[in-house]
Amino acid sequence: MADRYLHLTGTAPGRFLTRRLGLPQPAALRRWTLETPHLDGPLLHLTAGASAVTGVAEALRTSGLTVTERADRPAAIVLDATGVATAAGLGDVHAALHPVVRSLAPGGRIVVLGTVPSPDDHHQAAAQQALEGFVRSLGKEIGRGSTAQLVRIPVARIPGGASAHAAGSTLRFLLSPRSAYVSGQVIELTSTAPDSGSGSGSGPTPITDPAAPLTGRTALVTGAARGIGAAVASVLARDGARVIALDVPGAREELERTADRLGATALPLDITAPDAADRIAAAAPDGLGVLVHNAGITRDRRLANMPADRWASVIEVNLDSVLRTTDELLKAGTITRGGRIVATASIAGIAGNTGQTNYAASKAGIIGLVRSLGPRAAAEHGVTVNAVAPGFIETKMTAAVPLFIREAGRRMNSLSQGGLPVDVAEAVAWFAQPDSTAVNGQVLRVCGQSLLGA
């Protein structure tokens, strides 16, 4: 559905009127296209004090941007604050960014590199945790469609510069148009990478073709007939994956249209069926490199008015079927070593929502699954497990929301607009990449830094 307010503020009269009235000033977001795969401008690389990691400059050069230590109008700024270990050291963060933050180009990116707060050094822990509050606040300040993130690099991986190398896929995603609707997020890389089966057992898996990083991998997407699921299937196919698009038999016609458009395989199947895992395995005889749990339903009603069947159906589709099929596919080895599991949570599972106790419970359960299973799946199966948590995304479902509630959902974030299904899909594709090995057990909010929740 078109965002008429966003269009209005893109006109001269609209800008004048909304400024005079003190209304939000959303900027049109620049998303990835074949013609504009990179941000337009240089990447300014700064350091707060002494860096605690090596290889950062090399990792930044893979972003496709020109890396420099001085720029008048940078498209992106990366501040290495990994060496900040005291409260006084936070002054170096201010000293580095204060003079340049106004010069960031519209739609720009700021990424702060930090480390994991130490349980053994409360001064270091305080200083590094302070970076989180700093970045979340900065994301709400900078405006003009720009974003800010914090990436925590585990210092334990310093030998040979492995820490910065492991951050490569994350930096490429955050410093690109693909992350247009992601802001105010904290991404913590793991200190040990899962064994991909390549024999090394450490470090990211090399990508043969950067333009098609999922070449040779089979990806299954549930709930793929329409909306976010169809966008995920489309982006994974764009990135070279052989896609199996799954949805309920009742959506067969729409599912087959989506699959035909992408050159994918349609799999009409109710994910709650007792034999769902077996049928998925049969559809992917060579195994799955990527499993995306996107299928979900809502049955909204306040708890006092919610019958047991409305509660149970949401929990069964959104959570129990995800737990059951994931367990069975991992046990059977259908998800191959080096594979990726990506589930769909929601900001409702983080912040809660009136009339959605069942839905919020199911999506919070997905977060629990990711945090618990991620480390074990990596150790036992060589598989990473992550989740996306969408905020207000422009779909047929949100188009049916009453006008004033819909407008509130669109504007109550740092970017003052709703996201698009492709924004969620780009985040899923980043999680799915072979060289995203160090990204595990993470829940990424794709919400424009919604004012709801953390």
C-alpha positions in Angstrom: 0.0 0.0 0.0 1.4 3.4 -0.9 2.5 5.7 1.9 1.0 9.0 0.8 2.5 10.9 3.7 6.0 9.9 2.7 5.2 11.0 -0.9 3.9 14.3 0.5 7.0 15.1 2.5 9.1 14.5 -0.7 7.5 17.6 -2.3 8.5 21.2 -1.5 5.0 22.2 -0.3 4.8 19.1 1.8 8.2 19.7 3.4 7.2 23.3 4.2 3.8 22.3 5.7 5.1 19.4 7.8 8.0 21.4 9.1 5.7 24.3 10.2 3.5 21.8 12.0 6.4 19.9 13.6 5.4 16.6 11.9 7.8 13.7 11.1 10.1 14.2 8.2 10.7 10.7 6.7 13.3 10.5 4.0 12.9 8.1 1.0 15.2 5.1 1.7 17.6 3.9 -0.8 17.4 0.2 -1.2 19.6 -2.3 -3.2 19.2 -2.5 -6.9 21.4 -3.9 -9.7 22.1 -0.3 -10.7 22.8 1.0 -7.1 24.4 -1.9 -5.2 26.5 0.4 -3.0 26.2 3.6 -1.1 27.2 6.7 -3.0 30.4 8.1 -1.4 33.4 7.1 0.6 33.7 5.3 3.9 35.3 7.2 6.8 37.3 4.9 9.1 37.9 6.3 12.5 39.4 4.9 15.8 38.6 5.8 19.4 41.9 5.4 21.2 43.8 2.3 20.3 42.1 -0.6 18.5 41.8 -4.0 20.3 41.5 -5.9 17.0 43.4 -6.3 13.8 42.3 -6.5 10.2 39.5 -3.9 10.4 40.7 -1.9 7.4 40.9 -5.1 5.3 37.4 -6.1 6.3 36.1 -2.6 5.4 37.6 -2.8 2.0 35.3 -5.7 1.1 32.3 -3.3 1.4 32.8 -1.9 -2.1 33.3 1.6 -0.7 36.5 3.7 -0.8 38.0 3.6 2.7 39.5 6.8 3.9 40.5 8.6 7.1 39.3 12.0 5.9 36.1 12.8 3.9 33.9 15.9 3.6 30.7 14.0 2.8 31.1 10.3 3.8 28.4 7.8 2.8 29.4 5.8 5.9 31.4 6.1 9.1 32.9 3.2 10.9 34.3 3.9 14.4 36.5 1.3 15.9 35.9 1.6 19.6 37.0 -1.9 20.5 39.8 -0.5 22.7 37.6 1.6 24.9 37.9 0.1 28.3 37.2 2.9 30.8 34.6 5.6 31.3 37.2 8.2 30.5 37.9 6.4 27.2 34.3 7.2 26.1 35.6 10.7 25.5 37.5 9.3 22.5 34.1 8.2 21.0 32.8 11.8 21.4 36.0 13.3 20.0 35.9 11.1 17.0 32.3 11.4 15.9 31.4 14.9 17.1 33.2 16.7 14.4 31.9 14.5 11.5 28.4 13.4 12.3 26.8 16.4 10.6 28.7 15.7 7.4 27.2 12.2 6.9 25.4 12.0 3.6 21.6 11.5 3.6 20.8 7.8 3.9 24.3 7.2 5.4 25.5 4.5 7.8 27.3 4.7 11.1 28.7 1.5 12.5 30.5 1.4 15.8 32.7 -1.6 16.5 32.9 -2.7 20.1 33.7 -5.8 22.0 31.8 -8.1 24.3 31.5 -6.6 27.8 33.8 -8.6 30.1 32.4 -10.5 33.1 35.9 -10.1 34.7 36.5 -6.4 34.2 33.6 -4.2 35.3 35.3 -1.0 34.0 35.6 -2.5 30.5 32.1 -3.9 30.7 30.7 -0.5 31.7 32.5 1.3 28.9 31.5 -1.3 26.2 27.9 -1.4 27.4 27.8 2.3 27.3 28.3 2.0 23.5 24.9 0.4 23.2 23.1 3.3 24.7 25.2 5.7 22.6 24.4 3.9 19.3 20.7 3.5 20.0 20.4 7.2 20.9 22.5 8.2 17.8 20.2 6.2 15.6 17.3 8.4 16.8 19.1 11.6 16.3 20.8 11.5 12.9 17.7 11.5 10.7 17.6 11.9 6.9 17.2 8.2 6.4 20.6 7.4 8.1 21.1 4.5 10.5 23.5 3.5 13.3 24.5 0.1 14.6 26.9 -1.5 17.1 28.8 -4.6 16.1 30.6 -6.5 18.9 33.7 -8.4 17.9 34.9 -11.0 20.4 38.5 -10.2 21.3 39.2 -13.9 21.8 39.5 -14.2 18.0 42.3 -11.7 17.6 45.0 -14.1 16.5 45.8 -13.6 12.8 43.2 -10.9 12.6 40.4 -13.5 12.6 38.0 -11.2 14.5 37.8 -8.5 11.9 37.7 -11.1 9.1 34.7 -12.8 10.7 32.9 -9.5 10.7 33.2 -9.1 6.9 29.7 -10.2 5.9 28.1 -8.2 8.7 29.9 -5.0 7.7 29.1 -5.5 4.0 25.4 -5.8 5.0 25.3 -2.9 7.3 27.3 -0.6 5.0 25.0 -1.2 2.0 21.6 -0.3 0.8 20.4 -3.8 1.8 20.1 -2.6 5.5 18.0 0.4 4.7 15.3 -0.4 7.4 17.7 -1.7 10.1 18.8 0.8 12.7 19.8 1.0 16.4 20.8 -2.7 16.5 23.4 -4.5 18.4 25.0 -7.5 16.6 27.3 -9.8 18.7 29.5 -12.0 16.7 30.4 -15.4 18.1 33.9 -16.3 19.4 33.8 -19.7 17.8 32.5 -20.5 14.3 30.6 -23.7 13.6 32.3 -26.4 11.6 31.1 -25.9 8.0 32.4 -29.2 6.9 35.1 -27.6 4.8 37.8 -29.1 7.0 39.1 -26.0 8.7 36.3 -25.6 11.2 37.1 -21.9 11.7 36.5 -18.6 10.0 33.8 -17.7 7.4 33.3 -20.0 4.3 34.7 -18.3 1.2 32.1 -17.2 -1.4 32.8 -18.3 -5.0 30.6 -15.7 -6.6 29.9 -12.5 -4.6 27.0 -11.7 -6.9 25.4 -15.0 -6.2 26.7 -16.1 -2.8 24.0 -18.9 -2.3 24.9 -20.7 -5.6 24.8 -24.5 -5.0 22.6 -24.2 -1.9 19.0 -25.3 -1.6 16.8 -23.0 0.5 13.3 -23.7 1.8 11.0 -20.9 2.7 7.7 -21.5 4.6 4.8 -19.1 4.1 6.2 -18.3 0.7 3.1 -17.6 -1.3 2.8 -13.9 -0.6 4.1 -11.0 1.4 7.3 -11.3 3.4 7.7 -15.0 2.5 7.5 -14.4 -1.2 10.1 -11.5 -0.9 12.4 -13.8 1.0 12.1 -16.5 -1.7 12.8 -13.9 -4.3 15.9 -12.5 -2.7 17.4 -15.9 -2.0 16.8 -16.9 -5.6 18.4 -13.7 -6.7 21.4 -14.7 -4.6 21.7 -18.0 -6.4 19.8 -20.4 -4.2 17.6 -23.2 -5.6 14.4 -22.3 -3.7 11.6 -24.5 -2.5 8.6 -22.4 -1.7 6.2 -23.9 0.9 2.8 -22.8 1.9 -0.6 -24.3 2.9 -2.5 -26.2 0.2 -5.2 -23.5 0.3 -2.7 -21.0 -1.1 -1.6 -23.4 -3.9 -2.5 -21.2 -6.8 -0.7 -18.1 -5.4 2.2 -20.3 -4.3 2.7 -21.8 -7.8 2.6 -18.3 -9.3 5.3 -17.2 -7.0 7.4 -20.3 -7.6 7.0 -20.0 -11.4 8.1 -16.4 -11.3 11.3 -17.4 -9.4 12.1 -20.7 -11.1 11.5 -22.3 -7.7 9.7 -25.5 -6.7 6.3 -25.2 -5.1 5.6 -27.4 -2.1 1.9 -27.1 -1.0 2.1 -28.4 2.6 0.6 -27.6 6.0 3.7 -27.0 8.2 1.8 -28.4 11.2 1.2 -31.8 9.5 2.8 -34.7 11.5 4.8 -35.7 8.5 5.9 -32.2 7.5 9.6 -32.8 8.2 9.6 -36.0 6.2 7.9 -34.3 3.2 10.4 -31.4 3.3 13.3 -33.9 3.4 11.8 -35.7 0.4 11.6 -32.4 -1.5 15.3 -31.8 -0.8 17.0 -35.1 -1.4 20.5 -33.4 -1.4 19.7 -31.6 1.8 19.0 -28.0 2.7 21.6 -25.3 3.0 19.0 -22.7 4.2 15.8 -23.2 6.1 13.6 -20.1 6.6 10.7 -20.4 9.0 8.4 -17.6 7.9 4.9 -19.1 8.1 2.7 -17.5 10.7 -0.8 -16.6 11.5 -2.6 -14.1 13.8 -5.8 -14.7 15.7 -6.0 -11.4 17.7 -8.3 -10.9 20.7 -7.8 -9.7 24.2 -7.0 -12.6 26.6 -10.3 -12.2 28.5 -12.1 -12.8 25.2 -9.8 -15.4 23.6 -11.1 -18.9 23.4 -8.6 -21.8 23.7 -8.7 -22.7 20.0 -7.5 -19.2 18.9 -4.7 -19.5 21.4 -3.7 -23.0 20.4 -3.7 -22.4 16.6 -1.3 -19.5 16.8 1.1 -21.4 19.1 0.9 -24.5 16.9 1.7 -22.7 13.6 4.1 -20.0 14.8 6.1 -21.9 17.4 5.4 -25.6 17.9 5.7 -26.5 14.2 9.0 -24.5 14.0 10.4 -26.4 17.0 9.2 -29.8 15.8 10.3 -29.5 12.2 13.7 -28.0 13.1 14.4 -30.8 15.6 13.5 -33.5 13.1 15.4 -31.9 10.2 18.5 -31.4 12.2 18.3 -35.0 13.6 17.9 -36.4 10.1 20.8 -34.4 8.7 18.6 -32.8 6.2 20.1 -29.4 7.1 23.6 -29.8 5.9 26.8 -28.8 7.7 27.4 -25.1 7.1 23.7 -24.6 6.9 21.6 -21.7 8.0 18.3 -21.7 10.0 16.5 -18.3 10.0 13.2 -17.9 11.9 10.7 -15.0 11.9 10.1 -13.4 15.3 8.4 -10.0 15.7 8.8 -6.8 17.7 5.5 -8.0 19.3 7.5 -10.7 20.9 9.9 -8.1 22.3 7.6 -5.3 23.3 4.2 -7.0 23.5 1.0 -5.8 21.9 -2.6 -5.4 23.0 -4.8 -8.2 21.8 -1.9 -10.3 20.8 -1.0 -12.3 23.9 -1.0 -15.5 21.8 1.0 -14.0 18.9 3.5 -12.2 21.1 4.0 -15.4 23.1 4.7 -17.4 20.0 7.2 -14.8 18.6 9.0 -14.5 22.0 9.2 -18.3 21.9 11.1 -18.0 18.6 13.6 -15.7 20.3 14.1 -18.3 23.0 14.6 -21.0 20.4 17.3 -19.0 18.6 19.2 -18.1 21.7 19.2 -21.7 23.1 19.6 -23.7 19.9 22.2 -21.4 18.2 25.2 -22.5 20.2 24.3 -26.2 20.3 23.3 -26.4 16.6 26.7 -24.8 15.7 28.6 -27.3 18.0 26.7 -30.4 17.0 25.6 -29.8 13.4 27.7 -27.0 12.1 24.5 -24.9 11.6 23.8 -21.3 12.6 20.4 -20.3 14.0 19.2 -16.6 13.8 15.9 -14.7 13.6 14.6 -11.5 12.1 12.0 -9.5 14.1 10.0 -7.3 11.7 8.3 -4.2 12.8 5.7 -2.4 10.7 6.1 -3.8 7.2 3.9 -2.7 4.3 1.9 -5.8 3.4 -1.8 -6.7 2.7 -2.2 -7.5 6.4 -1.0 -4.0 7.6 -3.0 -2.4 4.8 -6.1 -3.7 6.5 -5.2 -2.0 9.8 -7.4 1.0 10.7 -6.0 4.3 9.3 -4.9 6.0 12.5 -3.4 2.8 14.0 -1.6 2.2 10.6 -0.2 5.7 10.6 1.0 5.4 14.1 2.8 2.1 13.2 4.5 3.8 10.3 5.7 6.9 12.1 6.7 5.4 15.5 10.3 4.6 14.5 13.5 6.5 13.9 12.9 6.5 10.1 9.3 7.6 10.4 8.0 5.1 7.8 7.0 1.5 7.4 9.4 -1.1 6.0 9.0 -3.2 2.9 9.0 -7.0 2.7 12.3 -6.8 0.8 13.9 -5.2 3.9 13.2 -8.4 5.9 14.3 -10.5 3.0 17.7 -8.8 2.7 18.3 -9.5 6.4 17.4 -13.1 5.9 19.8 -13.3 3.0 22.6 -11.9 5.1 22.0 -14.5 7.8 21.9 -17.2 5.0 25.3 -16.3 3.4 28.1 -18.9 3.7 30.5 -16.3 5.2 28.1 -15.3 7.9 29.5 -18.1 10.1 30.2 -15.8 13.1 26.6 -14.6 13.2 24.8 -17.0 15.4 22.0 -16.8 18.0 21.1 -13.3 17.0 17.7 -11.6 16.7 17.8 -8.7 14.3 15.0 -6.2 14.5 14.0 -5.0 11.0 11.8 -2.1 12.2 13.5 1.2 11.5 14.4 1.3 15.2 10.8 1.2 16.4 10.1 3.2 19.5 8.5 0.0 21.0 10.7 -2.4 22.8 14.5 -2.3 23.2 
